[in-house]
Amino acid sequence: MKGIHAGLNAVAAVLAIISLVAVFDFHNGKNIPNMYSLHSWVGLIAVILYMLQLLLGVSVFLLPLAPLSLRALLMPIHVYSGLLIFGTVIATALMGVTEKLIFSVKNPAYNTLPPEGVFTNTLGLLILVFGALIFWIVTRPQWKRPKEPNSILLQPNGGAPEGVDGPTAVHFGNMDKSDSELNSEAAARKRNIALDETGQRSTMTK
């Protein structure tokens, strides 16, 4: 799962770099200024954050180098950053299609709702719906990837492992309880045997 996740994000990063090169080449060929609009600013920030997120994910979570404590510390930041970057990309796409309509659709004008405008507005709504569905999916507990066995840390007090709750935690608690009861019964049996041996010796002495 980690390999698939990293591979898909690496492919997306390569496509993002190709897109940036194509945009700058197009602007330079048409003598269009670069990096003047909010769309370009937010888009470049999203690409930079995405590259940093990819490097952090590979170095900390994919490669078996970082300790589990560091992974546990950075995991909430990693998840939040992914959602933030995804939302920023959705906003960049919506600003981009709107900017393209305003600059390109002249006759008939964009405010008269030509077919190009209706088509692009519909595309923007579909992008927004897609983003909303992704946000809903990633915030549902049943869609989360199960924890790996080697990432489960036992609590210092001997309770349930970290990140384990519900019936599993109850199962661990019952295991601890049954173990303690067995140990108590074994100790009681040993004491009874020792008392019996002591009583037999005292009887023989008498």
Secondary structure, DSSP 8 states (H G I E B T S, - for coil): -HHHHHHHHHHHHHHHHHHHHHHHHHHHHTT--SS-SHHHHHHHHHHHHHHHHHHHIIIIIISTTS-HHHHHHHHHHHHHHHHHHHHHHHHHHHHHHHHHHHHH-TTTTGGG--HHHHHHHHHHHHHHHHHHHHHHHHT-GGGS----GGG----TTS-S-TT--THHHHHHHHHHHHHHHHHHHHHHHHHHHHHHHHHHHHHHH-
